[in-house]
Amino acid sequence: MQHSYPISGLDPTRFLREHWQKRPLLLRGAFDFKQPPISAEELAGLACEVSESARIVRERHPDGPWRVSHGPFSEADFAALPETHWTLLVTDVEKYLPELRGLIEPFRFIPDWRIDDLMISYAADGGSVG
């Protein structure tokens, strides 16, 4: 029997049985946002203010692949990024932007001690976290 759940395409029982700590699951369009909850520019601004919560992963770097840089970042850091193959990740977003805490609520079927934080990422074309 299919149950209705706030995240389109997610059945909590099936997720825990087939995916949790086993394999990734991508649910495109899982949230029906009219616009993203935070813009790329706002996320970058947050990454300039918070230190341990922000990182940039670059797939292609002169010193080798998969280089990670930790924030806080400056506008110059972002201006120096290549056009492609990088991702910005900011963790603990709900601590800095409490209005986004609601994004965690649909995942309350996962025990609280297993939910670390709300991480939001922005990837340029070709960006990945490995």
Backbone bond lengths (Angstrom), bond angles and torsions (degrees), N, CA, C in turn:
res aa  C-N    CA-C-N  psi(-1)  N-CA   C-N-CA  omega(-1)  CA-C   N-CA-C  phi
1 M - - - 1.445 - - 1.531 109.12 -
2 Q 1.302 117.93 129.41 1.459 123.97 -179.58 1.526 109.47 -85.08
3 H 1.313 116.75 127.55 1.456 121.99 178.67 1.515 109.71 -101.57
4 S 1.312 116.10 146.89 1.455 120.84 175.14 1.525 108.13 -79.85
5 Y 1.324 116.72 135.92 1.451 121.32 -178.75 1.519 108.54 -140.15
6 P 1.334 118.38 150.20 1.466 120.02 -175.47 1.531 114.88 -59.26
7 I 1.320 117.61 -24.55 1.463 120.33 178.86 1.517 107.37 -100.52
8 S 1.319 115.48 115.68 1.457 121.06 -178.02 1.523 111.04 -56.41
9 G 1.315 116.19 126.03 1.455 121.71 176.58 1.512 114.94 86.97
10 L 1.323 118.94 2.29 1.462 120.57 -178.25 1.518 110.63 -109.93
11 D 1.298 115.78 120.23 1.458 122.74 172.46 1.532 105.71 -107.35
12 P 1.340 118.59 111.79 1.463 120.88 -174.80 1.532 114.23 -54.76
13 T 1.329 117.87 -42.04 1.464 120.63 -178.87 1.522 110.53 -63.83
14 R 1.320 116.41 -46.31 1.466 120.48 179.47 1.532 110.84 -65.84
15 F 1.342 116.49 -40.20 1.458 120.30 178.66 1.527 110.63 -59.11
16 L 1.328 117.02 -48.64 1.464 120.41 -179.34 1.527 111.42 -64.11
17 R 1.310 117.56 -36.41 1.461 122.21 -178.40 1.536 112.31 -74.34
18 E 1.332 116.69 -42.75 1.457 119.84 -170.35 1.527 115.92 -104.42
19 H 1.339 117.01 -21.61 1.463 118.60 -173.14 1.518 115.05 -121.14
20 W 1.323 118.48 -40.41 1.462 121.88 -173.18 1.523 110.00 -53.80
21 Q 1.317 116.91 118.06 1.455 125.98 179.25 1.528 112.79 59.50
22 K 1.341 116.65 22.01 1.460 120.66 178.97 1.521 112.15 -122.92
23 R 1.332 115.15 -50.44 1.460 119.73 -178.03 1.524 108.99 -157.96
24 P 1.323 116.01 152.42 1.473 118.75 -178.18 1.524 112.09 -71.25
25 L 1.303 114.56 160.30 1.465 121.80 177.48 1.517 108.06 -138.15
26 L 1.315 116.02 124.26 1.457 121.82 176.89 1.516 108.07 -108.23
27 L 1.323 116.41 123.55 1.458 122.35 178.02 1.518 108.25 -116.91
28 R 1.298 116.39 90.86 1.469 120.15 179.47 1.527 109.16 -65.43
29 G 1.321 115.60 134.85 1.451 120.10 178.84 1.512 113.62 69.18
30 A 1.324 116.96 23.45 1.466 120.77 -177.36 1.524 111.94 -62.03
31 F 1.307 116.63 -35.27 1.454 121.42 176.65 1.519 107.77 -107.85
32 D 1.301 116.44 139.14 1.454 121.26 -178.41 1.529 109.46 -94.44
33 F 1.334 116.18 72.64 1.453 120.65 179.82 1.516 110.27 -85.37
34 K 1.307 116.57 135.92 1.458 120.65 171.06 1.532 108.64 -74.52
35 Q 1.311 115.40 -33.37 1.459 123.12 173.75 1.526 106.71 -147.98
36 P 1.328 118.82 157.10 1.465 120.21 -179.69 1.531 110.79 -57.68
37 P 1.327 117.40 150.32 1.464 120.13 -179.62 1.531 112.86 -65.66
38 I 1.327 116.77 -20.21 1.458 122.31 177.24 1.529 106.39 -150.08
39 S 1.311 117.08 137.75 1.465 119.84 -179.62 1.531 110.04 -79.27
40 A 1.312 115.72 163.87 1.466 120.76 176.89 1.525 110.20 -59.31
41 E 1.325 116.48 -38.67 1.465 120.52 -179.94 1.528 111.29 -66.80
42 E 1.342 116.88 -40.52 1.467 120.09 177.89 1.522 110.70 -66.25
43 L 1.329 116.97 -39.59 1.461 120.67 178.38 1.527 109.97 -63.96
44 A 1.326 117.19 -42.65 1.465 120.91 177.36 1.527 110.38 -63.21
45 G 1.322 117.31 -40.73 1.459 120.92 176.90 1.512 111.78 -60.65
46 L 1.328 116.26 -41.73 1.461 120.77 177.21 1.526 110.02 -63.55
47 A 1.328 117.05 -39.13 1.470 121.49 178.97 1.521 111.99 -66.31
48 C 1.301 117.28 -21.14 1.470 121.28 176.19 1.522 111.41 -81.63
49 E 1.316 117.26 -17.11 1.465 121.28 -177.31 1.519 113.43 -100.68
50 V 1.313 117.84 -28.71 1.464 121.38 -174.52 1.518 109.52 -108.33
51 S 1.310 116.41 139.14 1.457 118.34 -175.15 1.521 112.62 -91.66
52 E 1.303 117.26 -73.04 1.461 120.81 -173.04 1.527 113.40 -68.54
53 S 1.304 117.91 -10.93 1.460 121.14 -176.23 1.525 114.13 -93.21
54 A 1.316 118.65 -5.20 1.466 120.58 -175.39 1.523 111.16 -122.78
55 R 1.325 114.62 141.63 1.459 119.33 174.37 1.524 109.96 -151.13
56 I 1.293 114.84 154.01 1.457 122.47 175.50 1.521 107.26 -119.62
57 V 1.321 115.50 128.54 1.459 121.86 177.25 1.521 107.17 -108.43
58 R 1.320 115.06 121.85 1.468 120.22 178.04 1.521 108.69 -111.39
59 E 1.315 115.01 126.59 1.461 119.42 179.97 1.517 111.16 -74.36
60 R 1.298 116.01 -35.95 1.472 120.78 -178.52 1.512 108.72 -119.61
61 H 1.332 115.13 119.42 1.456 120.82 -177.32 1.522 107.46 -140.87
62 P 1.332 119.15 147.30 1.468 119.86 179.74 1.533 113.62 -55.34
63 D 1.341 117.69 -28.77 1.463 121.01 -179.29 1.527 112.87 -89.35
64 G 1.325 118.08 2.76 1.461 121.49 179.26 1.510 111.40 128.44
65 P 1.332 116.56 169.57 1.467 120.13 -177.56 1.531 112.29 -73.44
66 W 1.317 114.71 159.37 1.459 123.92 173.05 1.515 112.83 58.06
67 R 1.296 115.15 57.95 1.460 121.80 175.97 1.530 108.91 -90.27
68 V 1.328 116.95 131.73 1.463 122.01 179.05 1.517 108.50 -111.90
69 S 1.318 115.94 131.81 1.463 122.58 174.53 1.521 107.75 -118.35
70 H 1.317 116.24 140.51 1.461 121.49 -179.26 1.521 110.37 -107.55
71 G 1.335 115.26 143.37 1.452 121.56 -179.49 1.501 112.08 -76.03
72 P 1.318 117.39 -178.39 1.460 124.28 7.60 1.525 110.91 -74.51
73 F 1.321 114.42 151.26 1.454 121.14 -178.92 1.522 109.93 -104.57
74 S 1.314 114.89 166.87 1.468 120.72 176.44 1.522 107.98 -117.50
75 E 1.302 115.42 167.54 1.467 119.08 175.90 1.523 110.12 -58.97
76 A 1.323 117.15 -34.82 1.466 121.13 178.93 1.535 111.28 -63.89
77 D 1.343 116.53 -35.70 1.470 119.78 177.22 1.522 110.35 -60.86
78 F 1.322 116.47 -43.88 1.467 119.97 -179.64 1.528 111.08 -70.20
79 A 1.326 117.07 -37.07 1.465 120.41 179.41 1.532 110.94 -65.46
80 A 1.326 116.92 -27.98 1.464 121.10 -178.21 1.529 113.34 -83.95
81 L 1.317 117.51 -7.33 1.466 119.66 -179.43 1.526 110.54 -69.55
82 P 1.321 116.97 148.43 1.461 119.59 176.02 1.532 110.45 -70.51
83 E 1.292 116.61 171.10 1.473 121.58 179.83 1.524 112.42 -65.95
84 T 1.326 117.09 -31.72 1.465 121.14 -173.22 1.524 111.51 -134.31
85 H 1.320 114.62 172.02 1.465 124.95 170.21 1.530 114.78 63.90
86 W 1.321 115.66 45.85 1.459 120.42 172.24 1.525 109.12 -147.84
87 T 1.318 115.19 155.69 1.462 122.48 -179.74 1.521 109.43 -137.43
88 L 1.312 116.08 135.65 1.463 122.49 173.18 1.519 107.60 -101.28
89 L 1.318 116.73 129.93 1.455 122.26 177.11 1.523 109.15 -125.04
90 V 1.317 116.69 133.17 1.457 121.54 176.52 1.526 107.20 -128.21
91 T 1.323 115.30 121.78 1.463 121.01 178.24 1.522 109.77 -97.90
92 D 1.317 115.92 168.84 1.469 122.51 179.07 1.524 112.77 61.12
93 V 1.322 117.35 27.06 1.462 121.05 -176.08 1.529 111.28 -58.37
94 E 1.313 117.32 -35.58 1.469 120.08 -178.69 1.525 112.34 -64.68
95 K 1.326 117.66 -21.94 1.465 121.00 177.58 1.522 111.27 -76.16
96 Y 1.323 116.01 -32.18 1.456 121.21 -178.73 1.526 112.04 -90.82
97 L 1.316 115.99 -30.77 1.467 122.08 179.94 1.532 108.24 -128.07
98 P 1.334 117.21 79.48 1.469 121.18 -175.54 1.526 113.88 -55.05
99 E 1.326 118.10 -25.38 1.460 120.25 179.75 1.531 112.43 -65.67
100 L 1.328 117.79 -12.39 1.460 120.89 179.11 1.524 113.02 -96.49
101 R 1.327 117.70 1.26 1.468 121.31 179.15 1.530 112.84 -57.07
102 G 1.319 115.93 -29.66 1.458 120.37 -179.96 1.518 113.75 -60.51
103 L 1.330 117.90 -20.51 1.460 120.56 178.77 1.530 112.17 -68.03
104 I 1.319 116.73 -20.64 1.466 120.79 179.46 1.530 111.31 -82.68
105 E 1.321 117.32 -27.88 1.461 122.21 -173.49 1.537 115.14 -52.05
106 P 1.322 119.81 -43.04 1.471 118.63 -179.70 1.529 114.32 -63.12
107 F 1.331 116.82 -11.17 1.461 120.87 -178.57 1.524 112.35 -102.41
108 R 1.322 117.38 13.72 1.458 121.47 -177.96 1.530 113.47 -67.34
109 F 1.317 117.78 -5.56 1.464 119.67 173.57 1.540 110.34 -73.81
110 I 1.331 116.56 -14.40 1.461 121.81 173.95 1.527 106.44 -88.51
111 P 1.324 118.64 135.54 1.473 119.73 -178.33 1.533 111.41 -55.02
112 D 1.335 115.93 139.95 1.462 121.19 -178.07 1.522 112.80 -53.41
113 W 1.311 117.61 -37.13 1.458 119.74 -177.24 1.528 111.89 -69.04
114 R 1.333 118.06 -11.34 1.466 122.01 178.15 1.530 112.74 -97.02
115 I 1.323 117.48 -11.25 1.460 121.10 179.61 1.526 108.02 -97.16
116 D 1.319 115.71 112.22 1.462 120.05 -178.26 1.517 111.91 -78.80
117 D 1.328 115.81 -52.88 1.451 119.39 -171.56 1.518 109.02 -173.13
118 L 1.316 114.28 179.02 1.458 121.70 173.71 1.525 107.24 -97.49
119 M 1.318 116.00 115.24 1.457 121.06 176.96 1.522 107.91 -107.48
120 I 1.323 115.61 131.85 1.458 121.04 176.90 1.519 107.45 -120.65
121 S 1.316 115.09 137.91 1.455 119.05 -179.26 1.518 110.57 -127.04
122 Y 1.319 114.11 157.83 1.454 122.31 172.42 1.520 105.53 -132.36
123 A 1.327 116.33 127.94 1.464 120.08 179.72 1.521 109.72 -118.74
124 A 1.317 115.59 130.40 1.461 121.11 169.81 1.524 106.95 -71.09
125 D 1.320 118.23 166.83 1.462 120.38 177.07 1.528 109.15 -51.04
126 G 1.324 115.86 132.21 1.452 120.91 -179.95 1.511 114.04 79.92
127 G 1.320 117.42 -0.26 1.451 120.93 -178.93 1.514 111.61 -71.39
128 S 1.324 115.48 147.79 1.455 122.37 -178.16 1.517 107.87 -158.53
129 V 1.290 116.22 171.04 1.464 120.45 173.05 1.521 110.36 -115.76
130 G 1.306 116.18 15.93 1.465 121.15 175.79 1.477 110.77 94.82
